Amino acid sequence: MRAIELAQRSPQSFDVVERPMPEPRRGEIVVRMLAASLNYRDHQIAEGSYHVPYQRPLVPLSDGVGQIVAIGDDVSRFVVGERVAGTFWQRWVAGGFEMADPNSTLGGPRDGMLAEYVRLDDQGAVRVPDRLTDHEAATLPCAALTAWRALVTEGGLKAGDSVLVQGTGGVSTFALQFAVLFGARAIVTSNSAAKLERARELGASACIHRGQTPDWPARVLLLTGQRGVDHIVDVAGPATFAQALSTLRPGGQVNVVGYLGGMKGEINPLQLLERQAQLRGLQVGPRDAFEAMNRALTVSSLRPVVDSVFEWTDLAGALHRLRQAQHVGKIVLQF
């Protein structure tokens, strides 16, 4: 079978290689890949800037969906032919973050999804909703689950809440869509008029062009009657954290899920104290949260937003699209 390997010769190099067909061991399944999707983490790992170094050669990408073609001994959760997605944390089934095994994450250190056939732990896979296409289902494991866990599993999102969403990348777009699904009010910020127009189409209650509104936190407060937002899904990181936090209502929730704006910046703990803010950092989530999200997607009309589709061997083109930062939703690779 063919796979893409990040090569050892330089950080941004990769090859299409021949590998042996994987055979399922006890408690494992093998899936024929149908589609995969990119996350910002994949870009960083590919260029060698991720904060955790992983050994190469490495098959990249943590997100994807495939059809089961073989099952190992003692596998009772699935049968051959079912369509499943792998979980980012292959061995985090339920419970708190202390249950997550850092050596089990797909796309580093464990080989990821950019291969024609992939071997997964049977406990690290979930059935995906039949109503979603392969391209749509491939977007779910990291971006969708991160937004779901931030707002629903941990955040208790409810109708009438207000959510500050930064940008229109994968996590942010799902956060917008989940806010709309639950009857909450989504306020979206971006430096792109085109992206904001797309956010409006997806149901954003208000959109703020940061380039045209330097004091955008004041605008958020105005939109909420000076009360502030109930939830912040922070994908920008420390560079703009203080500005985002200034829009939070007393007792509100801040979910730190990324650092697209950079890894350096000043954070004043007094801001947290003054607002009695609930602050949490999130790295995707366990399988039971993924399954709960899929149940909601099964009975809702929500469809993941697929920005663009590339052939799975065109990793360079897909990464270039991600680096341009003009996408709305998810970038998908099809097999």
N, C-alpha and C positions, 0 to 999 in steps of 0.2 A: 504494500500500500504506500501511498504518497503522504508526506507530511511536510510542514514548513518548520525548519529549525532556525532559531537565532544562533548565528555562528560565533565562533571564538575569535575570529581574526580581527574584528572591530565591533564596537557597540551597536552600530546601525546595520550590520550585515546579516543576511539570512539566505537560506537555500531551500529549494524544494528537493527533498531527498526521498529515497526508498527506505522503508523500514519494514521489519517483519510484521505480519498480521497479528494483532494482539489476541491472546487467548484468555478467556476469563478464568481466574483462579477462584478459590472458594470465597463466596460472598461478593462476587464481582459480576458486572455485566459488560458487554461490548456493544457499542452503538455505531451505526453507520451515520456519519454526520450529514445533516441536511442544511444547516445554516449556523453561522456564528456571528457575534457582534463585538464591537470595540468598546473599550473603556479607556479613560485617561491613564489608568495604571498600565495598560498594555503599551501605550505610547512611551511611557517613561522606562519601562523594562526594556523595550526595543532599542531605545537610544542610550541606555546605560545610566540614566539619571535617577532611577528609583531608589528610595532611601534604604531598601534592603537589597544587597547584591545577591544574585542567583547564579549558580553555575550553568555554563553552557557546554554543549548544545542543549537548547530548551525549546520545546514546542510551546508557542505563546497562545494567549487568549484564554480567558476564564469563562466566557459565556458562549453557550451554543445549545442546539437542540438536535436530536438524532433519533433514529429508529433502532430499537434493540434487535440485534441479530444473533446474540448468543448469551447464555446465562451460565454461571458457575454453580457448583454445589452449594446447597443450603440457601439458595435465593428463592424467597417466597413472595416478595413484594411485586414482582413483575413477571410477564411472560414475553416470549419473543414476538416482535411485531409492534409493541407499544411504542409511542412517541414520548420521549422524556428529555428533560434538561438536567444537566449536572448542577450541583450546588457548588458555590464558590468554596465554602468550607466543607470539604468532603466528609469530615467526621464531626460536624457540629449539628446534631439532630435537634436538640432542644436545650433549654436552660440558658444561663447567663454566659457572658463572654469567656468566663474561666473554662468553659467546656470546649472552646474552639482550639483546635490543634493547628498551630502555625505551620507545621510541616505538611498539611493536607490541602493547602490552597492550590487551585488550578491555575495554570499559566505562570507558575513560579511559587515555590520550588518544584511543585509537581508538574509534569508535562500537561499542557492545556489542550484546547479544543480544535486547533488548526491542523487537523489530520483527517484523512478519509475515514478512519475508524479509531475510536477512542475507548479505552477501558476505564470504567468508573466503579467506585464502591456502590453496592446496591443500596446502602443506606444514604448515599450521597447523590441521589437522583429523585426527581419528582415528575409525575405526569403533568403535561401542559394542557391547557384548555383546548378542546377540539375546535372551537370557533375561531381560534387564532391561526393565521398562516405560519409556515415555518419561519419566515423572516420576522414576523411579529413575536413569535414565541422565543426566538433566539435573543431578544432584547431583555428578557426578564431577570436572569439570575442575579445580577449585581445592581444595576441602576434602578430597576423597578423595586426590588426588595429593599434596597437602602431607603428609598423614599417612603415605601409602605411602613417599614419598621419605625422610621423617624416619626411619621405623622399618625399612624394607626396603632401599631403594636405597642410602642412606648408612649406616643403622644396623646392617645385617646381622642383623635380628631373627631369633631362633631359639627353638625349643621350650625351655621352662624359664626364659627371661628374665622379668624383671619390668618393668612399664611403669607409670609414674605418669601418669594422665590427669586433667586439670583440667576439670571440668564436662562438659556433654553437648551442646555446640554441634556444628556440622558437622565440624570437624577432630577434635574430641575423640571424637565418636561413631565416626568412621571409625577413629581410633587404637585405640579399644576393640575394634572388630570385627576389625581386622587382628591385634591381639595374640591374640585368641581363635583366629583362623584359623591362626596359626602355632604354637599350643600354648603361648603365653606367658601370664603372669599379669598381669592388668590390675587396678590399684588406682585407683579413681575417687573424686575428691573433689567435693563440691557443697554448696551451702547449702540444697538442696531435697530433702526426703525422697521426694517423688514422682519426681524425676529419678533419684535413686539407686535406687529400686525398678525403674525402667525399665532402668537400667544393669545391674542384677542379671539381669533378663530377657534382656539381650543377652549375658550371659556374664561379667560382671565377677567377679573372684575375691574382691574385698573392696571395700567402699564406706565412705567416711568423710564424715560430716556435719560440715562445718567449723564451722558455728554451734554445734553441740553438743560439738565437740571443738576448743577453741581451740589446743591444742598438737597439731595434726594431724600435723606432721612426726614427732613422737615415736611416734605411732600407726603411721605408715608404716614407721618403723624397727623397731618391735615386730613388725609383720606380716612383715618380711623377716629376722627373726632378728638384727637390728642390722646386717645387711650393707648395706642400702640397695638402691635400685632400679637396674636396668641402664640404663633409658631414661627420660627425662622429655620429655614433649611439652608445652612451656610456651606456653599461649595467654594467660596473664594479664599477662605483662610485668613491668617492673621493680618494681612495687609489692609483689609477693610472691615475686620471684625468689630472694631470699636464703633464704626458708623452703623453697621447692621444692628449691633446691640442697642444703640440709642433709639431704635424704633420699637423695642420690645415693651409690652405692657408689664406692669408689676406682677411678678409671679409667672411670667410667660416662659416658654420653652425655646431653647436654642439647640439645634442639632448640627454639630460640626461634622461634615461628611467629606470635605475635600479642601484643596489648597490651590485652586486654579490661579489665584491672584498672586501666588508666591508663598514661600515658607517663612518669611521674616516679617515682623511687625510688632508693634507694642500692644499689649493687652493690659488694661488697668483692672485689677480685681475689684476695685471699688465699684465699678459699673455693675458687676455681678451682685455685689452686696446691696447696692442701692435699689436694684430692681428685684431682689430676691429671685434671681433668674435660676431656672432649672437648666443646667448645662450638661449635655451629653455628647460624647464622641461615638460615632457609629462606623463599624466596618461590616457592611452588608448585614447578614443575620443568619439564624439557624434554619434548618429544613422545615420545622413546623410552622414558622412564620411564612415561608415560601408557599407552603401548602394552603395556608389560610388566605393568602393573597390570591392564589389561583382559584380558590372557591369563589371569591368575590368577582374575579374577572370572568368566570364562567357564566355568572348570572347577570352581568352588567353589559352595557353596550360600549364600554371603553376599549379602544384599540390602540396599542402602542404606536408611537409615531416613528416611522422609518424614514430617515432623511435621504439615504442613498444606499445602493446595493452594488457591491463589487464581486467579481469572481474570487473564490477563496485563495487562489494563488497570487492575486494582485494585492498582497499586503502593503506594498509600497504606495499604491494608489489610495487605499483606504486610510493609511496613516497620514498621507498628505492632506486628505480631506479633513481629518481630525485636527491637524496642526493649523489649518486655515481658520478654524474656529468660526466658520460660517454656518455650521449645521444646526438644525433644530431636531431634537430627538436623537435617534441612534443610527450609527453607520453599521451596515450589515454586510457580511461576506457569505455568498451562497456556494453550495457544493453541487 
